[in-house]
């Protein structure tokens, strides 16, 4: 099927007609970030840098119990502490439940707490120290209730309910069978199967979530480091029991988002209540402990997958069962589970796909959106099954991928319509970059090689039947342009990219284009920085607004210069025109002069353009059928991993990533997205976890939770981009923000399996899991040190948990029964 | 009750009255002196976002007791560069796209500034060691290391280590 056979997507033909040859020089050039100077000089104003006159500081008291009835809250001692201006509890709130999809969260607990970290009370005081001390003086009497601290406990017969209205603790459930999976499995020659699990991964933005709120009459302004100011505003209004008009959200500088600042937690809501109560501005910023206890980390998923193949390696069917740990409240978890269930199916030519997915409440930290949005969990589990299949089929992984990869024009079983697709190019280039053939021909002991692939969206229709963006471009009388757009920049450089798009369209220098920051009172409506959408969706809107502004500029210039608009053009900030028909000289006038002359005349007018773009996608139905995005981005990544046979510790010695994001608008920024995603993927794969106690992180700070540092990054790192062009994208561009993270955990696991024959089924892939796996397979480490010997002598069975771990994890252990040895055949022993 | 605290801050003598000399220097910088370029990331000395330079050494200001900088020399990101342009380390971060969200950037810059003041030509391993001491959640460190190398290559000796030039400028 070719692209031209696809049904119309609703996109105006003008956008589809863009040719690859017309790219202006600014597109693809390494333009310096427009916010560079403020960021390297410390002048950028992040959430905690907001300063308002008479501002107070807030702190939150959280539940120490995973599940308890709140018998009483006595705030009298806290209120008496000098410097305290207000102490609030659930009784001081609107007592309204809120949430993105399934309202189940109160701003402050009313009569029940449901996880360690649940907000119980809050204080506003003259300084942070006083606010924190006052929290310690609040006396809460709890009556502990039986808690469900794992998926198994939550799903057990007669389990205590986290929410009384969620029978069986199931918050959300859906299933589908498209194409008849059973029939295709019957026709399959090779079937592989397994269960893989992910753990909670925290965004751990170095800047925590924070808000400063100030009331004027019945209206509150909130300066928040939210990725999604307009969506957050709607939720905050609900949570505060206010009409939408009573809430204004202004985006501060954002110190990293990754999904964690997309408005599902209570911090900003509590801040607004404290500000109203005190009649003064209040700033409430999460401590790192707050962030680990009560933000919305990645959803742990238990992912059972079964894949069928023909003997020649063509994939037939995929059958999955996904159980996702919602934690105590829902947020965006049900949408994440949707992506985790269907997105992967836009990657290979499956004949049939069947799924049953359940989102399950537990008395644990609520989970939600994290870069990749479910995709990393799917790529981890399904990627492992593909790796097993390659071994069983005796086909090298890249070849198996090439045999089954989607192409431009493919349509997935869920109606994902693939426009541009260079997945095969990515696979080939990644294999070349890492010298797959050479490494296979000359294997190094204890080193393994693996590849993974992924697909991601460029925006997703999630919040109603709209995934659009709009922008206003105003040309100024000093010859500059201002782009007014509500999308924002969470650190990726999105504002720079939008400035670049506008500048390219207008014929201005990027330095002469400024881009607004989101303000729900002032800028255009926007869904914000999520789903890798800003470059694609907002980029198109800005481009159209700039086109219109440029057209109006040329019309004005035509009147002023006496040449038809069609003969005029803008370059380097100057409108140029040809010689006149009567032999007059070529004409020119600086943009600012034209704009000023257009204003300063009777009935003068500004030179403004408006542009809008709605993602040419479909709002998926309850079973997740629907073309969720207008453009899909792809990646292939490969790693070489060395495992220390004495300890099980792994080192990623080489890594290659090749991404199809359409046109690369700004290479250093795109590379930065890929590099950063790989680092977070390595964190998810290897380093990031807590030890748990009674349902909460034992020590909720960085000492216990290890972010990747510079040392974890591979010394040999190849970053590349496919030669690609997306016809619906701005200058051919697609999203790039998330995809590089998605396949990393699976790649590392496969490489470890390739290196030492141990396949870990539960993230993260710690040295101890690999070590116990090696020990259990009876391949004694040839360089074992005494410590390792001691450890082995007390080794638990390989199916037992060797260390404290995420309590929501499955009981089946850290490592599967390991493979007996290396090689394609042995690598598949655990299947089925 | 407040206590006077005198020290040298970004080439100037400052006196600030603090409620609690045991408070972290980070809080005094951010709240008492309004210098918000130094960031708070964990309050336990782990993430490096609050790194400042005290008497030539990079320290996490969240663990540095304010009272103990009495009479000492403190440099924050606000003290780098000047009217004529950026410090070479800052310049390198701009040129090499060594930041994304920018929140950890002042800490990384100050850590590298301290290193280069001590050793203007550190080898690759020392650069890596220094960068390894500060968290960044956005970049994967690739372009931070590029920036560090570029700073070394540009001969990133502090143009004004003693601050004499800066004071001249102000007069």
Interface residues (C-beta under 8 A of the other chain):
Chain A: X30 X32 X33 X35 X36 X37 X38 X39 X40 X41 X42 X43 X44 X45 X46 X48 X49 X51 X127 X128 X129 X203 X204 X205 X206 X207 X208 X253 X254 X255 X256 X257 X258 X287 X288 X490 X491 X492 X493 X668 X669 X671 X672 X675 X676 X677 X678 X679 X680 X701 X702 X703 X707 X708 X709 X710 X711 X713 X717 X719
Chain B: X20 X23 X27 X30 X31 X34 X35 X36 X37 X38 X39 X40 X41 X42 X43 X44 X46 X47 X49 X76 X77 X78 X80 X81 X86 X90 X93 X94 X95 X96 X97 X99 X100 X101 X102 X103 X104 X105 X106 X109 X128 X131 X132 X133 X135 X136 X137 X138 X139 X140 X141 X142 X143 X144 X145
